[in-house]
Amino acid sequence: MIVKRIDVTPLQEFSPETGGSGKVAFITDTGDVIFDCQVRPGRDADKRNPMKALISEALRQVKRMPEYRISKSYMKFAPGVLPEEFAI
């Protein structure tokens, strides 16, 4: 599965004090994989902008998927789709 685009939809106003929530969609040719993400206040929210914090949470969830744990090649990202600081 090759992710060609990432769409982030914040559902709650985001701040370092309150954190935030949103939906992150990894768009592929065969369909979308959508994650409900919650970013806790404090350090997780402090160091990133809202979009990057939500993407980070979605990637954390991907790494917990059985499909990913069995085969690390289950989900790949097209060049330039994933922000530089993320490596999966």
DOVEX-919025 format. One record per residue (C-alpha): y, z, x. Coordinates in nm, 2 decimals, decimal comma. Layout:
N
Y | Z | X
...
END
This chain:
88
0,00 | 0,00 | 0,00
0,33 | -0,11 | 0,15
0,65 | 0,05 | 0,02
0,92 | -0,20 | 0,00
1,20 | 0,01 | -0,15
1,28 | 0,37 | -0,23
1,47 | 0,47 | -0,54
1,61 | 0,83 | -0,57
1,74 | 0,96 | -0,90
1,90 | 1,31 | -0,88
1,84 | 1,51 | -1,20
2,04 | 1,82 | -1,11
2,36 | 1,85 | -0,92
2,27 | 1,92 | -0,55
2,43 | 2,18 | -0,33
2,31 | 2,39 | -0,03
2,35 | 2,70 | -0,25
2,14 | 2,58 | -0,54
1,92 | 2,31 | -0,40
1,85 | 2,04 | -0,65
1,59 | 1,83 | -0,81
1,52 | 1,46 | -0,87
1,27 | 1,18 | -0,89
1,18 | 0,96 | -0,59
1,01 | 0,63 | -0,65
0,83 | 0,44 | -0,38
0,83 | 0,08 | -0,50
0,54 | -0,15 | -0,40
0,42 | -0,49 | -0,50
0,14 | -0,34 | -0,70
0,34 | -0,07 | -0,88
0,55 | 0,24 | -0,83
0,46 | 0,59 | -0,70
0,69 | 0,84 | -0,86
0,74 | 1,20 | -0,74
0,91 | 1,49 | -0,91
1,09 | 1,67 | -0,63
1,25 | 2,01 | -0,60
1,46 | 2,10 | -0,30
1,51 | 2,47 | -0,25
1,85 | 2,62 | -0,16
1,91 | 2,72 | 0,20
1,79 | 2,56 | 0,52
1,61 | 2,27 | 0,35
1,92 | 2,17 | 0,16
2,17 | 2,26 | 0,43
2,07 | 2,01 | 0,69
2,04 | 1,70 | 0,49
2,23 | 1,50 | 0,23
2,07 | 1,51 | -0,12
1,90 | 1,17 | -0,09
1,73 | 1,26 | 0,24
1,63 | 1,60 | 0,12
1,46 | 1,45 | -0,18
1,29 | 1,18 | 0,02
1,17 | 1,45 | 0,26
1,01 | 1,64 | -0,03
0,84 | 1,32 | -0,16
0,70 | 1,25 | 0,19
0,57 | 1,61 | 0,20
0,39 | 1,54 | -0,13
0,24 | 1,22 | 0,00
0,09 | 1,40 | 0,30
-0,09 | 1,63 | 0,05
-0,25 | 1,34 | -0,14
-0,63 | 1,31 | -0,09
-0,59 | 0,93 | -0,05
-0,35 | 0,98 | 0,24
-0,55 | 1,26 | 0,41
-0,86 | 1,04 | 0,40
-0,68 | 0,73 | 0,54
-0,34 | 0,77 | 0,71
-0,30 | 0,39 | 0,64
-0,30 | 0,45 | 0,27
0,08 | 0,43 | 0,24
0,30 | 0,24 | 0,49
0,67 | 0,16 | 0,48
0,82 | -0,18 | 0,54
1,06 | -0,20 | 0,83
1,40 | -0,05 | 0,75
1,29 | 0,12 | 0,42
1,25 | 0,47 | 0,56
1,55 | 0,64 | 0,71
1,51 | 0,66 | 1,09
1,46 | 1,04 | 1,12
1,14 | 1,02 | 0,91
0,81 | 0,93 | 1,05
0,49 | 0,94 | 0,85
END
